Amino acid sequence: MLLKKGIKILLIVIAVIVALALAGLAMVASALGKVNEYEGFVQNPEAGNKAVAIILDGSEYKIELAETIAGRLGTDVRVEAYGLQNLRKIDNEDYDAVVVMAPVYVGRLQTGAFRWVNRLKNPDNTILVITSAGNTDCDVPVDTFTTATLHEYEVTSEPVEINEMTTRILTKITDMIN
């Protein structure tokens, strides 16, 4: 009798552990596909022959970075910014340069951005900017920058300052559009 009661309690404990593990897996899977929606903007819509697309989610850092890049590109370049939620609608071949700013969750690049970048037929005009609280290794066929800057012997990181990251990205964009 006591043995049966002990087995029942053990089975209940196992069931609770399994349920918690499944809930945790569901949260991780949800986080990998998460996107903070962003409306976007168009700068210099009447500009000449050069066009740059910037695709990002709605984080403050990425919005400020996108606006700073757009402002520094000058008036002869059309800049179209889109929310990361619209990534599947973007054809990188419609632009001279494309900048995708995507977050990393649980050490993995946001799922939609990872799939889109890996499906590009011609990735030469695309830059991936990874925003992360730590260093991550992302195997994709495009030039990649990360905003995480781990300092020697540190476990945590600080994001690269906006102006420094803007300069890095603009150097690459300038090579692509000229």
Backbone as CSV, one residue per row, in Angstrom:
resi,resn,N_x,N_y,N_z,CA_x,CA_y,CA_z,C_x,C_y,C_z
1,MET,0.811,-1.180,0.000,0.000,0.000,0.000,0.869,1.264,0.000
2,LEU,1.840,1.274,0.894,2.749,2.403,0.985,3.563,2.538,-0.296
3,LEU,3.932,1.408,-0.888,4.700,1.403,-2.135,3.880,2.006,-3.270
4,LYS,2.599,1.659,-3.353,1.726,2.213,-4.394,1.590,3.726,-4.251
5,LYS,1.460,4.204,-3.024,1.342,5.635,-2.784,2.635,6.350,-3.185
6,GLY,3.761,5.751,-2.875,5.063,6.317,-3.239,5.233,6.373,-4.751
7,ILE,4.778,5.347,-5.451,4.870,5.327,-6.914,3.976,6.411,-7.501
8,LYS,2.781,6.585,-6.957,1.872,7.629,-7.435,2.512,9.020,-7.268
9,ILE,3.088,9.244,-6.112,3.731,10.537,-5.860,4.895,10.741,-6.828
10,LEU,5.676,9.712,-7.045,6.807,9.790,-7.977,6.313,10.091,-9.391
11,LEU,5.251,9.461,-9.823,4.700,9.708,-11.155,4.175,11.148,-11.278
12,ILE,3.566,11.651,-10.224,3.083,13.032,-10.244,4.265,13.994,-10.354
13,VAL,5.310,13.748,-9.591,6.500,14.607,-9.642,7.110,14.579,-11.040
14,ILE,7.219,13.398,-11.627,7.766,13.270,-12.986,6.885,14.016,-13.983
15,ALA,5.588,13.891,-13.860,4.663,14.578,-14.766,4.822,16.093,-14.663
16,VAL,4.986,16.601,-13.442,5.173,18.041,-13.248,6.487,18.491,-13.883
17,ILE,7.541,17.721,-13.690,8.846,18.065,-14.277,8.758,18.065,-15.797
18,VAL,8.118,17.075,-16.378,7.954,17.010,-17.832,7.139,18.196,-18.331
19,ALA,6.055,18.542,-17.626,5.223,19.676,-18.031,6.017,20.978,-17.978
20,LEU,6.809,21.172,-16.939,7.635,22.380,-16.830,8.689,22.425,-17.929
21,ALA,9.280,21.275,-18.235,10.283,21.221,-19.306,9.655,21.569,-20.653
22,LEU,8.466,21.046,-20.925,7.774,21.346,-22.181,7.399,22.822,-22.254
23,ALA,6.969,23.396,-21.150,6.640,24.822,-21.123,7.892,25.656,-21.387
24,GLY,9.012,25.257,-20.813,10.271,25.954,-21.049,10.699,25.874,-22.499
25,LEU,10.574,24.716,-23.105,10.900,24.559,-24.529,9.999,25.413,-25.401
26,ALA,8.738,25.491,-25.050,7.801,26.322,-25.820,8.193,27.793,-25.725
27,MET,8.627,28.236,-24.557,9.047,29.635,-24.397,10.305,29.913,-25.209
28,VAL,11.254,28.993,-25.226,12.470,29.172,-26.014,12.123,29.225,-27.496
29,ALA,11.288,28.330,-27.968,10.888,28.331,-29.374,10.171,29.623,-29.737
30,SER,9.346,30.114,-28.839,8.647,31.374,-29.076,9.621,32.537,-29.139
31,ALA,10.600,32.548,-28.269,11.585,33.640,-28.244,12.405,33.678,-29.524
32,LEU,12.740,32.532,-30.088,13.553,32.497,-31.302,12.839,33.133,-32.483
33,GLY,11.526,33.117,-32.494,10.770,33.722,-33.583,10.245,35.105,-33.260
34,LYS,10.550,35.602,-32.068,10.021,36.876,-31.582,10.540,38.049,-32.409
35,VAL,9.656,38.996,-32.656,10.029,40.225,-33.344,9.308,41.388,-32.675
36,ASN,10.074,42.402,-32.270,9.467,43.656,-31.813,9.114,44.422,-33.071
37,GLU,7.824,44.546,-33.371,7.420,45.145,-34.643,7.856,46.595,-34.748
38,TYR,8.132,46.992,-35.990,8.600,48.330,-36.291,7.948,48.770,-37.586
39,GLU,7.451,50.001,-37.625,6.733,50.510,-38.798,7.642,50.851,-39.964
40,GLY,8.800,51.436,-39.701,9.727,51.790,-40.768,9.605,53.235,-41.204
41,PHE,10.425,53.612,-42.197,10.408,54.964,-42.735,11.054,54.959,-44.118
42,VAL,10.835,56.017,-44.864,11.504,56.223,-46.154,12.164,57.587,-46.086
43,GLN,13.439,57.625,-46.407,14.172,58.887,-46.430,14.669,59.138,-47.851
44,ASN,14.520,60.343,-48.323,14.938,60.742,-49.679,14.233,59.906,-50.755
45,PRO,12.906,59.863,-50.749,12.193,59.012,-51.711,12.448,59.380,-53.170
46,GLU,12.834,60.616,-53.434,13.078,61.062,-54.810,14.554,60.976,-55.193
47,ALA,15.367,60.368,-54.350,16.813,60.312,-54.603,17.109,59.535,-55.880
48,GLY,18.304,59.741,-56.393,18.747,59.156,-57.661,18.717,57.649,-57.744
49,ASN,19.783,57.089,-58.215,19.833,55.673,-58.563,20.217,54.751,-57.414
50,LYS,20.615,55.263,-56.291,21.105,54.437,-55.190,20.009,54.203,-54.160
51,ALA,19.879,52.953,-53.726,18.857,52.607,-52.728,19.429,51.638,-51.704
52,VAL,19.110,51.911,-50.454,19.542,51.071,-49.342,18.312,50.677,-48.538
53,ALA,18.206,49.407,-48.196,17.137,48.941,-47.305,17.745,48.620,-45.953
54,ILE,17.054,49.038,-44.909,17.452,48.703,-43.547,16.272,47.983,-42.913
55,ILE,16.513,46.796,-42.437,15.446,45.974,-41.868,15.783,45.726,-40.404
56,LEU,14.845,46.046,-39.513,15.133,45.990,-38.091,13.875,45.737,-37.286
57,ASP,14.089,45.383,-36.025,12.942,45.301,-35.130,12.857,46.603,-34.345
58,GLY,11.927,46.695,-33.429,11.645,47.955,-32.771,12.459,48.270,-31.532
59,SER,13.663,47.725,-31.392,14.460,48.078,-30.219,15.016,49.487,-30.367
60,GLU,15.157,50.177,-29.259,15.637,51.562,-29.296,17.004,51.668,-29.951
61,TYR,17.907,50.756,-29.627,19.260,50.792,-30.188,19.218,50.686,-31.707
62,LYS,18.456,49.735,-32.223,18.408,49.533,-33.678,17.708,50.692,-34.394
63,ILE,16.679,51.241,-33.783,16.010,52.397,-34.394,16.982,53.567,-34.483
64,GLU,17.687,53.840,-33.395,18.655,54.940,-33.409,19.768,54.669,-34.421
65,LEU,20.239,53.425,-34.485,21.285,53.065,-35.443,20.797,53.254,-36.878
66,ALA,19.592,52.794,-37.184,19.033,52.936,-38.535,18.878,54.396,-38.919
67,GLU,18.362,55.203,-38.013,18.171,56.625,-38.302,19.509,57.339,-38.479
68,THR,20.509,56.951,-37.716,21.833,57.557,-37.839,22.475,57.175,-39.168
69,ILE,22.365,55.914,-39.550,22.900,55.471,-40.850,22.211,56.233,-41.971
70,ALA,20.881,56.295,-41.931,20.117,56.990,-42.978,20.531,58.454,-43.071
71,GLY,20.697,59.096,-41.933,21.081,60.497,-41.921,22.459,60.741,-42.504
72,ARG,23.370,59.813,-42.289,24.740,59.988,-42.774,24.927,59.568,-44.223
73,LEU,23.979,58.864,-44.794,24.122,58.448,-46.195,23.972,59.614,-47.162
74,GLY,23.327,60.671,-46.726,23.198,61.850,-47.577,21.913,61.832,-48.389
75,THR,21.702,62.930,-49.116,20.433,63.123,-49.813,20.356,62.430,-51.164
76,ASP,21.474,61.905,-51.660,21.424,61.258,-52.970,21.189,59.750,-52.883
77,VAL,20.894,59.244,-51.695,20.619,57.814,-51.508,19.228,57.664,-50.889
78,ARG,18.368,56.874,-51.537,17.054,56.571,-50.974,17.232,55.479,-49.920
79,VAL,16.690,55.707,-48.746,16.775,54.731,-47.665,15.361,54.300,-47.307
80,GLU,15.126,53.013,-47.333,13.832,52.455,-46.942,14.060,51.551,-45.743
81,ALA,13.398,51.868,-44.646,13.510,51.040,-43.447,12.220,50.254,-43.267
82,TYR,12.374,48.989,-42.962,11.240,48.087,-42.794,11.345,47.377,-41.455
83,GLY,10.219,46.975,-40.930,10.218,46.146,-39.738,10.660,44.736,-40.073
84,LEU,11.334,44.111,-39.141,11.821,42.742,-39.325,10.681,41.776,-39.635
85,GLN,9.462,42.118,-39.185,8.305,41.267,-39.449,7.973,41.219,-40.944
86,ASN,8.487,42.184,-41.737,8.236,42.223,-43.190,9.377,41.654,-44.012
87,LEU,10.325,41.025,-43.367,11.550,40.571,-44.035,11.277,39.674,-45.242
88,ARG,10.311,38.782,-45.127,10.036,37.850,-46.238,9.590,38.558,-47.510
89,LYS,9.080,39.785,-47.381,8.603,40.541,-48.542,9.724,41.284,-49.263
90,ILE,10.916,41.325,-48.673,12.028,42.104,-49.208,12.881,41.239,-50.132
91,ASP,13.182,41.781,-51.315,14.109,41.133,-52.244,15.393,41.946,-52.244
92,ASN,16.463,41.376,-51.753,17.709,42.137,-51.630,18.229,42.625,-52.978
93,GLU,17.832,41.988,-54.063,18.300,42.394,-55.384,17.638,43.685,-55.875
94,ASP,16.634,44.185,-55.146,15.997,45.462,-55.480,16.788,46.652,-54.932
95,TYR,17.864,46.374,-54.199,18.625,47.425,-53.527,20.116,47.289,-53.827
96,ASP,20.808,48.423,-53.698,22.266,48.400,-53.824,22.905,47.814,-52.568
97,ALA,22.272,48.018,-51.437,22.758,47.470,-50.173,21.567,47.205,-49.258
98,VAL,21.674,46.142,-48.478,20.635,45.781,-47.512,21.319,45.540,-46.166
99,VAL,20.776,46.151,-45.129,21.274,45.945,-43.778,20.156,45.294,-42.975
100,VAL,20.409,44.113,-42.458,19.435,43.416,-41.624,19.947,43.461,-40.188
101,MET,19.168,44.063,-39.297,19.532,44.130,-37.883,18.631,43.168,-37.130
102,ALA,19.220,42.103,-36.638,18.416,41.060,-36.011,18.956,40.706,-34.628
103,PRO,18.060,40.398,-33.715,18.481,40.022,-32.368,18.893,38.558,-32.288
104,VAL,19.602,38.257,-31.226,19.947,36.879,-30.889,19.223,36.546,-29.598
105,TYR,18.529,35.429,-29.606,17.843,34.942,-28.410,18.401,33.577,-28.063
106,VAL,18.739,33.373,-26.816,19.235,32.097,-26.319,20.404,31.622,-27.206
107,GLY,21.246,32.560,-27.604,22.421,32.213,-28.401,22.158,31.922,-29.862
108,ARG,20.931,32.165,-30.336,20.594,31.875,-31.730,19.978,33.096,-32.392
109,LEU,20.363,33.301,-33.656,19.823,34.411,-34.433,18.319,34.238,-34.608
110,GLN,17.580,35.347,-34.570,16.132,35.316,-34.751,15.812,34.473,-35.985
111,THR,14.898,33.544,-35.860,14.623,32.516,-36.861,14.341,33.066,-38.249
112,GLY,13.458,34.059,-38.362,13.106,34.608,-39.675,14.309,35.215,-40.374
113,ALA,15.137,35.953,-39.631,16.329,36.570,-40.221,17.321,35.502,-40.661
114,PHE,17.511,34.481,-39.851,18.441,33.404,-40.195,18.011,32.719,-41.493
115,ARG,16.743,32.399,-41.594,16.240,31.731,-42.807,16.374,32.628,-44.033
116,TRP,16.000,33.910,-43.898,16.035,34.834,-45.031,17.457,34.997,-45.544
117,VAL,18.383,35.244,-44.636,19.774,35.455,-45.038,20.340,34.204,-45.705
118,ASN,20.006,33.050,-45.205,20.543,31.816,-45.781,19.900,31.429,-47.107
119,ARG,18.783,32.044,-47.454,18.115,31.741,-48.733,18.459,32.736,-49.841
120,LEU,19.293,33.718,-49.564,19.633,34.716,-50.576,20.365,34.080,-51.746
121,LYS,19.924,34.419,-52.956,20.603,33.915,-54.153,21.914,34.652,-54.371
122,ASN,21.910,35.957,-54.067,23.099,36.776,-54.223,23.303,37.585,-52.941
123,PRO,24.070,37.058,-51.987,24.212,37.720,-50.693,25.249,38.840,-50.649
124,ASP,25.865,39.169,-51.783,26.981,40.118,-51.776,26.609,41.530,-51.347
125,ASN,25.340,41.915,-51.438,24.951,43.274,-51.070,24.263,43.344,-49.710
126,THR,24.409,42.300,-48.915,23.669,42.231,-47.657,24.619,42.171,-46.466
127,ILE,24.280,42.939,-45.448,25.024,42.987,-44.202,24.083,42.547,-43.087
128,LEU,24.564,41.708,-42.205,23.793,41.301,-41.035,24.414,41.963,-39.809
129,VAL,23.597,42.695,-39.067,24.035,43.301,-37.816,23.338,42.541,-36.702
130,ILE,24.116,41.839,-35.914,23.572,41.030,-34.827,23.601,41.851,-33.548
131,THR,22.454,41.961,-32.918,22.400,42.628,-31.624,22.258,41.553,-30.561
132,SER,23.190,41.566,-29.636,23.253,40.494,-28.660,23.870,41.002,-27.378
133,ALA,23.511,40.370,-26.294,24.125,40.698,-25.018,25.409,39.912,-24.806
134,GLY,25.775,39.118,-25.756,27.000,38.336,-25.646,27.485,37.943,-27.018
135,ASN,28.668,37.428,-27.084,29.232,37.048,-28.364,28.512,35.813,-28.881
136,THR,28.305,35.764,-30.184,27.635,34.612,-30.779,28.292,34.278,-32.094
137,ASP,28.320,33.026,-32.416,28.885,32.575,-33.676,27.724,32.270,-34.606
138,CYS,27.619,33.019,-35.687,26.486,32.891,-36.591,27.006,32.566,-37.988
139,ASP,26.776,31.384,-38.453,27.284,30.938,-39.741,26.277,31.297,-40.838
140,VAL,26.499,32.447,-41.490,25.636,32.918,-42.566,26.501,33.380,-43.728
141,PRO,25.930,33.434,-44.949,26.738,33.756,-46.132,26.891,35.253,-46.418
142,VAL,26.748,36.097,-45.417,26.846,37.542,-45.622,27.850,38.131,-44.627
143,ASP,28.285,39.370,-44.907,29.146,40.072,-43.954,28.353,40.323,-42.683
144,THR,28.985,40.074,-41.545,28.289,40.167,-40.271,29.038,41.077,-39.310
145,PHE,28.283,41.954,-38.663,28.805,42.792,-37.590,28.028,42.433,-36.340
146,THR,28.645,42.560,-35.186,27.916,42.343,-33.945,28.056,43.561,-33.057
147,THR,26.992,43.889,-32.355,27.026,45.027,-31.444,27.585,44.627,-30.091
148,ALA,27.809,43.341,-29.885,28.363,42.884,-28.615,29.879,43.004,-28.672
149,THR,30.431,43.623,-27.680,31.882,43.764,-27.636,32.372,43.195,-26.319
150,LEU,32.785,41.965,-26.348,33.326,41.362,-25.135,34.744,41.867,-24.920
151,HIS,35.000,42.334,-23.733,36.336,42.778,-23.382,37.073,41.594,-22.763
152,GLU,38.368,41.579,-22.901,39.156,40.457,-22.417,38.819,40.142,-20.963
153,TYR,38.593,38.883,-20.679,38.309,38.354,-19.351,36.951,38.787,-18.791
154,GLU,36.071,39.332,-19.622,34.747,39.722,-19.157,33.708,38.701,-19.603
155,VAL,32.709,38.543,-18.785,31.620,37.636,-19.106,30.482,38.394,-19.762
156,THR,30.249,39.628,-19.347,29.181,40.436,-19.923,29.752,41.368,-20.979
157,SER,28.883,41.982,-21.732,29.355,42.869,-22.787,28.552,44.157,-22.788
158,GLU,29.087,45.160,-23.455,28.391,46.428,-23.644,28.194,46.619,-25.129
159,PRO,27.056,47.179,-25.549,26.861,47.384,-26.981,27.845,48.416,-27.527
160,VAL,28.245,48.198,-28.769,29.124,49.147,-29.426,28.377,50.468,-29.528
161,GLU,29.066,51.556,-29.253,28.469,52.883,-29.300,27.924,53.147,-30.706
162,ILE,26.804,53.848,-30.798,26.081,54.070,-32.058,26.986,54.635,-33.149
163,ASN,27.754,55.660,-32.834,28.583,56.285,-33.867,29.648,55.336,-34.405
164,GLU,30.240,54.540,-33.525,31.248,53.579,-33.974,30.618,52.513,-34.875
165,MET,29.456,51.992,-34.474,28.785,50.974,-35.286,28.325,51.575,-36.609
166,THR,27.830,52.809,-36.588,27.404,53.486,-37.815,28.574,53.598,-38.788
167,THR,29.727,53.987,-38.299,30.910,54.128,-39.151,31.288,52.792,-39.777
168,ARG,31.269,51.723,-38.986,31.597,50.384,-39.520,30.637,49.997,-40.652
169,ILE,29.353,50.186,-40.391,28.346,49.780,-41.375,28.395,50.678,-42.606
170,LEU,28.548,51.987,-42.411,28.611,52.914,-43.552,29.806,52.633,-44.454
171,THR,30.914,52.224,-43.891,32.081,51.874,-44.696,31.729,50.738,-45.658
172,LYS,31.034,49.750,-45.168,30.633,48.611,-45.999,29.566,49.032,-47.017
173,ILE,28.570,49.792,-46.591,27.519,50.252,-47.496,28.125,51.078,-48.629
174,THR,29.041,51.966,-48.290,29.674,52.813,-49.314,30.372,51.965,-50.363
175,ASP,31.050,50.917,-49.950,31.685,49.993,-50.912,30.643,49.353,-51.806
176,MET,29.489,49.026,-51.260,28.442,48.342,-52.034,27.752,49.257,-53.035
177,ILE,27.531,50.514,-52.658,26.753,51.394,-53.534,27.608,52.142,-54.544
178,ASN,28.918,52.104,-54.400,29.796,52.808,-55.368,30.447,51.856,-56.342
